[in-house]
Amino acid sequence: MENGPAIFAGVVFALFGGGLVSWTVVRVRQGEPVAHGVNRVASATLTSVAGSAALALGMWCFTRG
């Protein structure tokens, strides 16, 4: 019964992290800004780190489930 919330949280974090990293890669490859009004390198780096952290947190939740 306790596995349900951990699996749900893992799925949410994994989907968010995967979507954020995918979106960042597409924007960088197209030469488009990741965030308007922000340095391209800084915004791409920050979103990549945040997406990777969300993926890692999702994987951690799966190990707890």
PQR file of N, CA, C, O and H, with PARSE charges and radii, in Angstrom:
ATOM      1  N   MET A   1       0.810  -1.190   0.000 -0.4000 1.5000
ATOM      2  CA  MET A   1       0.000   0.000   0.000 -0.0000 2.0000
ATOM      3  C   MET A   1       0.859   1.262   0.000  0.5500 1.7000
ATOM      4  O   MET A   1       0.462   2.279  -0.568 -0.5500 1.4000
ATOM      5  N   GLU A   2       2.029   1.207   0.629 -0.4000 1.5000
ATOM      6  CA  GLU A   2       2.878   2.383   0.689 -0.0000 2.0000
ATOM      7  C   GLU A   2       3.662   2.602  -0.597  0.5500 1.7000
ATOM      8  O   GLU A   2       4.242   3.673  -0.780 -0.5500 1.4000
ATOM      9  H   GLU A   2       2.352   0.381   1.091  0.4000 1.0000
ATOM     10  N   ASN A   3       3.696   1.632  -1.482 -0.4000 1.5000
ATOM     11  CA  ASN A   3       4.435   1.769  -2.728 -0.0000 2.0000
ATOM     12  C   ASN A   3       3.756   2.712  -3.713  0.5500 1.7000
ATOM     13  O   ASN A   3       4.425   3.311  -4.555 -0.5500 1.4000
ATOM     14  H   ASN A   3       3.225   0.762  -1.333  0.4000 1.0000
ATOM     15  N   GLY A   4       2.453   2.850  -3.621 -0.4000 1.5000
ATOM     16  CA  GLY A   4       1.701   3.674  -4.566 -0.0000 2.0000
ATOM     17  C   GLY A   4       2.157   5.115  -4.625  0.5500 1.7000
ATOM     18  O   GLY A   4       2.442   5.606  -5.717 -0.5500 1.4000
ATOM     19  H   GLY A   4       1.909   2.364  -2.938  0.4000 1.0000
ATOM     20  N   PRO A   5       2.241   5.827  -3.494 -0.5600 1.5000
ATOM     21  CA  PRO A   5       2.676   7.220  -3.545  0.2800 2.0000
ATOM     22  C   PRO A   5       4.110   7.394  -4.060  0.5500 1.7000
ATOM     23  O   PRO A   5       4.395   8.361  -4.766 -0.5500 1.4000
ATOM     24  N   ALA A   6       5.002   6.485  -3.721 -0.4000 1.5000
ATOM     25  CA  ALA A   6       6.383   6.589  -4.198 -0.0000 2.0000
ATOM     26  C   ALA A   6       6.451   6.385  -5.707  0.5500 1.7000
ATOM     27  O   ALA A   6       7.196   7.082  -6.396 -0.5500 1.4000
ATOM     28  H   ALA A   6       4.771   5.699  -3.148  0.4000 1.0000
ATOM     29  N   ILE A   7       5.691   5.448  -6.212 -0.4000 1.5000
ATOM     30  CA  ILE A   7       5.674   5.208  -7.657 -0.0000 2.0000
ATOM     31  C   ILE A   7       5.048   6.391  -8.384  0.5500 1.7000
ATOM     32  O   ILE A   7       5.546   6.810  -9.430 -0.5500 1.4000
ATOM     33  H   ILE A   7       5.087   4.882  -5.652  0.4000 1.0000
ATOM     34  N   PHE A   8       3.965   6.930  -7.843 -0.4000 1.5000
ATOM     35  CA  PHE A   8       3.317   8.095  -8.452 -0.0000 2.0000
ATOM     36  C   PHE A   8       4.279   9.280  -8.484  0.5500 1.7000
ATOM     37  O   PHE A   8       4.414   9.939  -9.516 -0.5500 1.4000
ATOM     38  H   PHE A   8       3.561   6.590  -6.994  0.4000 1.0000
ATOM     39  N   ALA A   9       4.944   9.556  -7.372 -0.4000 1.5000
ATOM     40  CA  ALA A   9       5.895  10.665  -7.324 -0.0000 2.0000
ATOM     41  C   ALA A   9       7.043  10.433  -8.300  0.5500 1.7000
ATOM     42  O   ALA A   9       7.494  11.368  -8.963 -0.5500 1.4000
ATOM     43  H   ALA A   9       4.835   9.021  -6.534  0.4000 1.0000
ATOM     44  N   GLY A  10       7.518   9.192  -8.392 -0.4000 1.5000
ATOM     45  CA  GLY A  10       8.583   8.887  -9.332 -0.0000 2.0000
ATOM     46  C   GLY A  10       8.176   9.127 -10.770  0.5500 1.7000
ATOM     47  O   GLY A  10       8.962   9.648 -11.562 -0.5500 1.4000
ATOM     48  H   GLY A  10       7.153   8.433  -7.853  0.4000 1.0000
ATOM     49  N   VAL A  11       6.960   8.754 -11.113 -0.4000 1.5000
ATOM     50  CA  VAL A  11       6.462   8.983 -12.472 -0.0000 2.0000
ATOM     51  C   VAL A  11       6.345  10.472 -12.761  0.5500 1.7000
ATOM     52  O   VAL A  11       6.726  10.931 -13.837 -0.5500 1.4000
ATOM     53  H   VAL A  11       6.322   8.331 -10.470  0.4000 1.0000
ATOM     54  N   VAL A  12       5.822  11.221 -11.808 -0.4000 1.5000
ATOM     55  CA  VAL A  12       5.663  12.671 -12.004 -0.0000 2.0000
ATOM     56  C   VAL A  12       7.024  13.335 -12.203  0.5500 1.7000
ATOM     57  O   VAL A  12       7.202  14.118 -13.136 -0.5500 1.4000
ATOM     58  H   VAL A  12       5.512  10.848 -10.933  0.4000 1.0000
ATOM     59  N   PHE A  13       7.979  13.027 -11.335 -0.4000 1.5000
ATOM     60  CA  PHE A  13       9.304  13.625 -11.468 -0.0000 2.0000
ATOM     61  C   PHE A  13       9.988  13.198 -12.761  0.5500 1.7000
ATOM     62  O   PHE A  13      10.629  14.015 -13.423 -0.5500 1.4000
ATOM     63  H   PHE A  13       7.835  12.390 -10.577  0.4000 1.0000
ATOM     64  N   ALA A  14       9.856  11.930 -13.125 -0.4000 1.5000
ATOM     65  CA  ALA A  14      10.492  11.439 -14.344 -0.0000 2.0000
ATOM     66  C   ALA A  14       9.881  12.092 -15.587  0.5500 1.7000
ATOM     67  O   ALA A  14      10.610  12.468 -16.505 -0.5500 1.4000
ATOM     68  H   ALA A  14       9.335  11.267 -12.587  0.4000 1.0000
ATOM     69  N   LEU A  15       8.577  12.227 -15.625 -0.4000 1.5000
ATOM     70  CA  LEU A  15       7.940  12.882 -16.776 -0.0000 2.0000
ATOM     71  C   LEU A  15       8.322  14.351 -16.869  0.5500 1.7000
ATOM     72  O   LEU A  15       8.609  14.854 -17.956 -0.5500 1.4000
ATOM     73  H   LEU A  15       7.985  11.921 -14.880  0.4000 1.0000
ATOM     74  N   PHE A  16       8.328  15.039 -15.736 -0.4000 1.5000
ATOM     75  CA  PHE A  16       8.700  16.453 -15.736 -0.0000 2.0000
ATOM     76  C   PHE A  16      10.156  16.621 -16.161  0.5500 1.7000
ATOM     77  O   PHE A  16      10.459  17.451 -17.018 -0.5500 1.4000
ATOM     78  H   PHE A  16       8.095  14.631 -14.853  0.4000 1.0000
ATOM     79  N   GLY A  17      11.054  15.842 -15.569 -0.4000 1.5000
ATOM     80  CA  GLY A  17      12.472  15.956 -15.898 -0.0000 2.0000
ATOM     81  C   GLY A  17      12.754  15.605 -17.343  0.5500 1.7000
ATOM     82  O   GLY A  17      13.510  16.303 -18.020 -0.5500 1.4000
ATOM     83  H   GLY A  17      10.807  15.167 -14.873  0.4000 1.0000
ATOM     84  N   GLY A  18      12.153  14.528 -17.817 -0.4000 1.5000
ATOM     85  CA  GLY A  18      12.340  14.138 -19.212 -0.0000 2.0000
ATOM     86  C   GLY A  18      11.806  15.177 -20.182  0.5500 1.7000
ATOM     87  O   GLY A  18      12.438  15.476 -21.195 -0.5500 1.4000
ATOM     88  H   GLY A  18      11.539  13.962 -17.267  0.4000 1.0000
ATOM     89  N   GLY A  19      10.646  15.722 -19.870 -0.4000 1.5000
ATOM     90  CA  GLY A  19      10.075  16.770 -20.721 -0.0000 2.0000
ATOM     91  C   GLY A  19      10.921  18.024 -20.728  0.5500 1.7000
ATOM     92  O   GLY A  19      11.118  18.634 -21.779 -0.5500 1.4000
ATOM     93  H   GLY A  19      10.133  15.479 -19.047  0.4000 1.0000
ATOM     94  N   LEU A  20      11.420  18.414 -19.577 -0.4000 1.5000
ATOM     95  CA  LEU A  20      12.237  19.626 -19.483 -0.0000 2.0000
ATOM     96  C   LEU A  20      13.555  19.464 -20.223  0.5500 1.7000
ATOM     97  O   LEU A  20      13.980  20.370 -20.941 -0.5500 1.4000
ATOM     98  H   LEU A  20      11.259  17.919 -18.724  0.4000 1.0000
ATOM     99  N   VAL A  21      14.197  18.328 -20.057 -0.4000 1.5000
ATOM    100  CA  VAL A  21      15.462  18.092 -20.766 -0.0000 2.0000
ATOM    101  C   VAL A  21      15.223  18.007 -22.269  0.5500 1.7000
ATOM    102  O   VAL A  21      15.997  18.566 -23.046 -0.5500 1.4000
ATOM    103  H   VAL A  21      13.852  17.592 -19.474  0.4000 1.0000
ATOM    104  N   SER A  22      14.176  17.324 -22.688 -0.4000 1.5000
ATOM    105  CA  SER A  22      13.865  17.212 -24.123 -0.0000 2.0000
ATOM    106  C   SER A  22      13.570  18.573 -24.730  0.5500 1.7000
ATOM    107  O   SER A  22      14.053  18.890 -25.817 -0.5500 1.4000
ATOM    108  H   SER A  22      13.548  16.869 -22.057  0.4000 1.0000
ATOM    109  N   TRP A  23      12.786  19.370 -24.037 -0.4000 1.5000
ATOM    110  CA  TRP A  23      12.430  20.697 -24.527 -0.0000 2.0000
ATOM    111  C   TRP A  23      13.677  21.576 -24.638  0.5500 1.7000
ATOM    112  O   TRP A  23      13.827  22.332 -25.598 -0.5500 1.4000
ATOM    113  H   TRP A  23      12.394  19.113 -23.154  0.4000 1.0000
ATOM    114  N   THR A  24      14.556  21.474 -23.664 -0.4000 1.5000
ATOM    115  CA  THR A  24      15.791  22.261 -23.684 -0.0000 2.0000
ATOM    116  C   THR A  24      16.665  21.861 -24.862  0.5500 1.7000
ATOM    117  O   THR A  24      17.213  22.724 -25.547 -0.5500 1.4000
ATOM    118  H   THR A  24      14.434  20.860 -22.884  0.4000 1.0000
ATOM    119  N   VAL A  25      16.799  20.564 -25.105 -0.4000 1.5000
ATOM    120  CA  VAL A  25      17.620  20.090 -26.225 -0.0000 2.0000
ATOM    121  C   VAL A  25      17.053  20.587 -27.551  0.5500 1.7000
ATOM    122  O   VAL A  25      17.807  21.033 -28.415 -0.5500 1.4000
ATOM    123  H   VAL A  25      16.353  19.863 -24.548  0.4000 1.0000
ATOM    124  N   VAL A  26      15.752  20.516 -27.719 -0.4000 1.5000
ATOM    125  CA  VAL A  26      15.135  20.971 -28.969 -0.0000 2.0000
ATOM    126  C   VAL A  26      15.358  22.470 -29.166  0.5500 1.7000
ATOM    127  O   VAL A  26      15.698  22.910 -30.264 -0.5500 1.4000
ATOM    128  H   VAL A  26      15.139  20.153 -27.017  0.4000 1.0000
ATOM    129  N   ARG A  27      15.167  23.247 -28.112 -0.4000 1.5000
ATOM    130  CA  ARG A  27      15.350  24.706 -28.227 -0.0000 2.0000
ATOM    131  C   ARG A  27      16.790  25.063 -28.549  0.5500 1.7000
ATOM    132  O   ARG A  27      17.036  25.958 -29.357 -0.5500 1.4000
ATOM    133  H   ARG A  27      14.890  22.890 -27.220  0.4000 1.0000
ATOM    134  N   VAL A  28      17.742  24.382 -27.935 -0.4000 1.5000
ATOM    135  CA  VAL A  28      19.157  24.675 -28.179 -0.0000 2.0000
ATOM    136  C   VAL A  28      19.546  24.280 -29.599  0.5500 1.7000
ATOM    137  O   VAL A  28      20.268  25.020 -30.267 -0.5500 1.4000
ATOM    138  H   VAL A  28      17.542  23.655 -27.279  0.4000 1.0000
ATOM    139  N   ARG A  29      19.081  23.131 -30.065 -0.4000 1.5000
ATOM    140  CA  ARG A  29      19.408  22.692 -31.432 -0.0000 2.0000
ATOM    141  C   ARG A  29      18.814  23.606 -32.485  0.5500 1.7000
ATOM    142  O   ARG A  29      19.405  23.781 -33.550 -0.5500 1.4000
ATOM    143  H   ARG A  29      18.495  22.530 -29.522  0.4000 1.0000
ATOM    144  N   GLN A  30      17.654  24.194 -32.210 -0.4000 1.5000
ATOM    145  CA  GLN A  30      17.032  25.111 -33.161 -0.0000 2.0000
ATOM    146  C   GLN A  30      17.621  26.508 -33.073  0.5500 1.7000
ATOM    147  O   GLN A  30      17.314  27.357 -33.910 -0.5500 1.4000
ATOM    148  H   GLN A  30      17.174  24.051 -31.345  0.4000 1.0000
ATOM    149  N   GLY A  31      18.447  26.761 -32.094 -0.4000 1.5000
ATOM    150  CA  GLY A  31      19.039  28.084 -31.918 -0.0000 2.0000
ATOM    151  C   GLY A  31      18.095  29.084 -31.283  0.5500 1.7000
ATOM    152  O   GLY A  31      18.343  30.289 -31.319 -0.5500 1.4000
ATOM    153  H   GLY A  31      18.697  26.071 -31.414  0.4000 1.0000
ATOM    154  N   GLU A  32      17.020  28.592 -30.705 -0.4000 1.5000
ATOM    155  CA  GLU A  32      16.031  29.443 -30.044 -0.0000 2.0000
ATOM    156  C   GLU A  32      16.410  29.645 -28.581  0.5500 1.7000
ATOM    157  O   GLU A  32      17.084  28.797 -27.998 -0.5500 1.4000
ATOM    158  H   GLU A  32      16.819  27.613 -30.676  0.4000 1.0000
ATOM    159  N   PRO A  33      15.989  30.752 -27.983 -0.5600 1.5000
ATOM    160  CA  PRO A  33      16.287  30.950 -26.561  0.2800 2.0000
ATOM    161  C   PRO A  33      15.471  29.990 -25.689  0.5500 1.7000
ATOM    162  O   PRO A  33      14.315  29.689 -25.987 -0.5500 1.4000
ATOM    163  N   VAL A  34      16.086  29.527 -24.630 -0.4000 1.5000
ATOM    164  CA  VAL A  34      15.392  28.651 -23.697 -0.0000 2.0000
ATOM    165  C   VAL A  34      14.483  29.487 -22.807  0.5500 1.7000
ATOM    166  O   VAL A  34      13.371  29.073 -22.479 -0.5500 1.4000
ATOM    167  H   VAL A  34      17.025  29.772 -24.388  0.4000 1.0000
ATOM    168  N   ALA A  35      14.960  30.665 -22.419 -0.4000 1.5000
ATOM    169  CA  ALA A  35      14.167  31.613 -21.632 -0.0000 2.0000
ATOM    170  C   ALA A  35      14.404  33.004 -22.211  0.5500 1.7000
ATOM    171  O   ALA A  35      15.548  33.373 -22.475 -0.5500 1.4000
ATOM    172  H   ALA A  35      15.863  31.001 -22.685  0.4000 1.0000
ATOM    173  N   HIS A  36      13.363  33.762 -22.409 -0.4000 1.5000
ATOM    174  CA  HIS A  36      13.492  35.087 -23.001 -0.0000 2.0000
ATOM    175  C   HIS A  36      14.105  36.064 -22.008  0.5500 1.7000
ATOM    176  O   HIS A  36      13.737  36.102 -20.834 -0.5500 1.4000
ATOM    177  H   HIS A  36      12.433  33.462 -22.194  0.4000 1.0000
ATOM    178  N   GLY A  37      15.045  36.849 -22.507 -0.4000 1.5000
ATOM    179  CA  GLY A  37      15.657  37.875 -21.681 -0.0000 2.0000
ATOM    180  C   GLY A  37      16.770  37.366 -20.781  0.5500 1.7000
ATOM    181  O   GLY A  37      17.227  38.091 -19.897 -0.5500 1.4000
ATOM    182  H   GLY A  37      15.344  36.818 -23.461  0.4000 1.0000
ATOM    183  N   VAL A  38      17.216  36.126 -20.990 -0.4000 1.5000
ATOM    184  CA  VAL A  38      18.256  35.539 -20.157 -0.0000 2.0000
ATOM    185  C   VAL A  38      19.362  35.040 -21.084  0.5500 1.7000
ATOM    186  O   VAL A  38      19.100  34.657 -22.224 -0.5500 1.4000
ATOM    187  H   VAL A  38      16.844  35.537 -21.708  0.4000 1.0000
ATOM    188  N   ASN A  39      20.588  35.048 -20.591 -0.4000 1.5000
ATOM    189  CA  ASN A  39      21.714  34.530 -21.348 -0.0000 2.0000
ATOM    190  C   ASN A  39      21.415  33.094 -21.786  0.5500 1.7000
ATOM    191  O   ASN A  39      20.960  32.279 -20.983 -0.5500 1.4000
ATOM    192  H   ASN A  39      20.801  35.358 -19.664  0.4000 1.0000
ATOM    193  N   ARG A  40      21.673  32.787 -23.066 -0.4000 1.5000
ATOM    194  CA  ARG A  40      21.340  31.458 -23.605 -0.0000 2.0000
ATOM    195  C   ARG A  40      22.075  30.337 -22.894  0.5500 1.7000
ATOM    196  O   ARG A  40      21.488  29.301 -22.584 -0.5500 1.4000
ATOM    197  H   ARG A  40      22.042  33.450 -23.718  0.4000 1.0000
ATOM    198  N   VAL A  41      23.351  30.541 -22.637 -0.4000 1.5000
ATOM    199  CA  VAL A  41      24.137  29.489 -21.995 -0.0000 2.0000
ATOM    200  C   VAL A  41      23.655  29.266 -20.564  0.5500 1.7000
ATOM    201  O   VAL A  41      23.510  28.126 -20.122 -0.5500 1.4000
ATOM    202  H   VAL A  41      23.829  31.383 -22.889  0.4000 1.0000
ATOM    203  N   ALA A  42      23.411  30.346 -19.851 -0.4000 1.5000
ATOM    204  CA  ALA A  42      22.968  30.229 -18.461 -0.0000 2.0000
ATOM    205  C   ALA A  42      21.600  29.558 -18.370  0.5500 1.7000
ATOM    206  O   ALA A  42      21.389  28.694 -17.519 -0.5500 1.4000
ATOM    207  H   ALA A  42      23.528  31.272 -20.209  0.4000 1.0000
ATOM    208  N   SER A  43      20.672  29.948 -19.240 -0.4000 1.5000
ATOM    209  CA  SER A  43      19.332  29.362 -19.168 -0.0000 2.0000
ATOM    210  C   SER A  43      19.349  27.896 -19.583  0.5500 1.7000
ATOM    211  O   SER A  43      18.649  27.080 -18.982 -0.5500 1.4000
ATOM    212  H   SER A  43      20.844  30.650 -19.931  0.4000 1.0000
ATOM    213  N   ALA A  44      20.134  27.546 -20.601 -0.4000 1.5000
ATOM    214  CA  ALA A  44      20.225  26.150 -21.021 -0.0000 2.0000
ATOM    215  C   ALA A  44      20.869  25.302 -19.934  0.5500 1.7000
ATOM    216  O   ALA A  44      20.448  24.172 -19.687 -0.5500 1.4000
ATOM    217  H   ALA A  44      20.702  28.208 -21.089  0.4000 1.0000
ATOM    218  N   THR A  45      21.883  25.846 -19.291 -0.4000 1.5000
ATOM    219  CA  THR A  45      22.554  25.113 -18.216 -0.0000 2.0000
ATOM    220  C   THR A  45      21.622  24.910 -17.030  0.5500 1.7000
ATOM    221  O   THR A  45      21.529  23.809 -16.486 -0.5500 1.4000
ATOM    222  H   THR A  45      22.225  26.764 -19.492  0.4000 1.0000
ATOM    223  N   LEU A  46      20.937  25.969 -16.634 -0.4000 1.5000
ATOM    224  CA  LEU A  46      20.042  25.881 -15.477 -0.0000 2.0000
ATOM    225  C   LEU A  46      18.893  24.904 -15.721  0.5500 1.7000
ATOM    226  O   LEU A  46      18.559  24.110 -14.842 -0.5500 1.4000
ATOM    227  H   LEU A  46      21.013  26.863 -17.075  0.4000 1.0000
ATOM    228  N   THR A  47      18.294  24.956 -16.894 -0.4000 1.5000
ATOM    229  CA  THR A  47      17.188  24.037 -17.164 -0.0000 2.0000
ATOM    230  C   THR A  47      17.675  22.598 -17.313  0.5500 1.7000
ATOM    231  O   THR A  47      16.963  21.663 -16.948 -0.5500 1.4000
ATOM    232  H   THR A  47      18.566  25.600 -17.608  0.4000 1.0000
ATOM    233  N   SER A  48      18.871  22.415 -17.842 -0.4000 1.5000
ATOM    234  CA  SER A  48      19.426  21.058 -17.933 -0.0000 2.0000
ATOM    235  C   SER A  48      19.697  20.490 -16.550  0.5500 1.7000
ATOM    236  O   SER A  48      19.415  19.320 -16.292 -0.5500 1.4000
ATOM    237  H   SER A  48      19.450  23.175 -18.138  0.4000 1.0000
ATOM    238  N   VAL A  49      20.239  21.306 -15.664 -0.4000 1.5000
ATOM    239  CA  VAL A  49      20.504  20.857 -14.302 -0.0000 2.0000
ATOM    240  C   VAL A  49      19.190  20.545 -13.582  0.5500 1.7000
ATOM    241  O   VAL A  49      19.084  19.530 -12.894 -0.5500 1.4000
ATOM    242  H   VAL A  49      20.468  22.256 -15.874  0.4000 1.0000
ATOM    243  N   ALA A  50      18.197  21.411 -13.739 -0.4000 1.5000
ATOM    244  CA  ALA A  50      16.902  21.182 -13.081 -0.0000 2.0000
ATOM    245  C   ALA A  50      16.225  19.922 -13.625  0.5500 1.7000
ATOM    246  O   ALA A  50      15.659  19.143 -12.858 -0.5500 1.4000
ATOM    247  H   ALA A  50      18.283  22.235 -14.298  0.4000 1.0000
ATOM    248  N   GLY A  51      16.279  19.722 -14.932 -0.4000 1.5000
ATOM    249  CA  GLY A  51      15.693  18.519 -15.520 -0.0000 2.0000
ATOM    250  C   GLY A  51      16.406  17.252 -15.088  0.5500 1.7000
ATOM    251  O   GLY A  51      15.770  16.237 -14.802 -0.5500 1.4000
ATOM    252  H   GLY A  51      16.738  20.355 -15.555  0.4000 1.0000
ATOM    253  N   SER A  52      17.719  17.312 -15.042 -0.4000 1.5000
ATOM    254  CA  SER A  52      18.487  16.148 -14.588 -0.0000 2.0000
ATOM    255  C   SER A  52      18.224  15.849 -13.121  0.5500 1.7000
ATOM    256  O   SER A  52      18.147  14.686 -12.724 -0.5500 1.4000
ATOM    257  H   SER A  52      18.236  18.136 -15.274  0.4000 1.0000
ATOM    258  N   ALA A  53      18.086  16.896 -12.317 -0.4000 1.5000
ATOM    259  CA  ALA A  53      17.781  16.696 -10.895 -0.0000 2.0000
ATOM    260  C   ALA A  53      16.405  16.062 -10.723  0.5500 1.7000
ATOM    261  O   ALA A  53      16.226  15.192  -9.871 -0.5500 1.4000
ATOM    262  H   ALA A  53      18.148  17.840 -12.639  0.4000 1.0000
ATOM    263  N   ALA A  54      15.433  16.492 -11.528 -0.4000 1.5000
ATOM    264  CA  ALA A  54      14.100  15.902 -11.449 -0.0000 2.0000
ATOM    265  C   ALA A  54      14.135  14.433 -11.877  0.5500 1.7000
ATOM    266  O   ALA A  54      13.463  13.597 -11.271 -0.5500 1.4000
ATOM    267  H   ALA A  54      15.579  17.199 -12.220  0.4000 1.0000
ATOM    268  N   LEU A  55      14.902  14.115 -12.903 -0.4000 1.5000
ATOM    269  CA  LEU A  55      15.038  12.712 -13.319 -0.0000 2.0000
ATOM    270  C   LEU A  55      15.693  11.881 -12.218  0.5500 1.7000
ATOM    271  O   LEU A  55      15.260  10.764 -11.936 -0.5500 1.4000
ATOM    272  H   LEU A  55      15.448  14.794 -13.395  0.4000 1.0000
ATOM    273  N   ALA A  56      16.729  12.425 -11.605 -0.4000 1.5000
ATOM    274  CA  ALA A  56      17.398  11.710 -10.523 -0.0000 2.0000
ATOM    275  C   ALA A  56      16.462  11.509  -9.331  0.5500 1.7000
ATOM    276  O   ALA A  56      16.455  10.443  -8.715 -0.5500 1.4000
ATOM    277  H   ALA A  56      17.081  13.332 -11.834  0.4000 1.0000
ATOM    278  N   LEU A  57      15.685  12.520  -9.013 -0.4000 1.5000
ATOM    279  CA  LEU A  57      14.729  12.403  -7.918 -0.0000 2.0000
ATOM    280  C   LEU A  57      13.649  11.373  -8.240  0.5500 1.7000
ATOM    281  O   LEU A  57      13.205  10.639  -7.358 -0.5500 1.4000
ATOM    282  H   LEU A  57      15.691  13.385  -9.514  0.4000 1.0000
ATOM    283  N   GLY A  58      13.232  11.320  -9.490 -0.4000 1.5000
ATOM    284  CA  GLY A  58      12.266  10.303  -9.904 -0.0000 2.0000
ATOM    285  C   GLY A  58      12.830   8.902  -9.768  0.5500 1.7000
ATOM    286  O   GLY A  58      12.140   7.993  -9.307 -0.5500 1.4000
ATOM    287  H   GLY A  58      13.593  11.917 -10.207  0.4000 1.0000
ATOM    288  N   MET A  59      14.077   8.724 -10.163 -0.4000 1.5000
ATOM    289  CA  MET A  59      14.705   7.410 -10.026 -0.0000 2.0000
ATOM    290  C   MET A  59      14.872   7.045  -8.550  0.5500 1.7000
ATOM    291  O   MET A  59      14.717   5.881  -8.181 -0.5500 1.4000
ATOM    292  H   MET A  59      14.638   9.462 -10.537  0.4000 1.0000
ATOM    293  N   TRP A  60      15.180   8.010  -7.720 -0.4000 1.5000
ATOM    294  CA  TRP A  60      15.293   7.758  -6.285 -0.0000 2.0000
ATOM    295  C   TRP A  60      13.942   7.321  -5.711  0.5500 1.7000
ATOM    296  O   TRP A  60      13.881   6.421  -4.874 -0.5500 1.4000
ATOM    297  H   TRP A  60      15.306   8.955  -8.019  0.4000 1.0000
ATOM    298  N   CYS A  61      12.863   7.964  -6.166 -0.4000 1.5000
ATOM    299  CA  CYS A  61      11.530   7.572  -5.701 -0.0000 2.0000
ATOM    300  C   CYS A  61      11.194   6.144  -6.121  0.5500 1.7000
ATOM    301  O   CYS A  61      10.548   5.410  -5.373 -0.5500 1.4000
ATOM    302  H   CYS A  61      12.913   8.695  -6.846  0.4000 1.0000
ATOM    303  N   PHE A  62      11.632   5.747  -7.323 -0.4000 1.5000
ATOM    304  CA  PHE A  62      11.378   4.378  -7.786 -0.0000 2.0000
ATOM    305  C   PHE A  62      12.103   3.356  -6.909  0.5500 1.7000
ATOM    306  O   PHE A  62      11.596   2.256  -6.688 -0.5500 1.4000
ATOM    307  H   PHE A  62      12.157   6.343  -7.931  0.4000 1.0000
ATOM    308  N   THR A  63      13.282   3.715  -6.412 -0.4000 1.5000
ATOM    309  CA  THR A  63      14.004   2.769  -5.561 -0.0000 2.0000
ATOM    310  C   THR A  63      13.349   2.650  -4.189  0.5500 1.7000
ATOM    311  O   THR A  63      13.558   1.656  -3.493 -0.5500 1.4000
ATOM    312  H   THR A  63      13.694   4.608  -6.591  0.4000 1.0000
ATOM    313  N   ARG A  64      12.568   3.637  -3.791 -0.4000 1.5000
ATOM    314  CA  ARG A  64      11.873   3.619  -2.505 -0.0000 2.0000
ATOM    315  C   ARG A  64      10.536   2.902  -2.597  0.5500 1.7000
ATOM    316  O   ARG A  64       9.976   2.486  -1.582 -0.5500 1.4000
ATOM    317  H   ARG A  64      12.398   4.444  -4.356  0.4000 1.0000
ATOM    318  N   GLY A  65      10.022   2.757  -3.823 -0.4000 1.5000
ATOM    319  CA  GLY A  65       8.700   2.193  -4.030 -0.0000 2.0000
ATOM    320  C   GLY A  65       8.617   0.722  -3.969  0.5500 1.7000
ATOM    321  O   GLY A  65       7.536   0.157  -4.133 -0.5500 1.4000
ATOM    322  H   GLY A  65      10.477   3.095  -4.647  0.4000 1.0000
TER
END
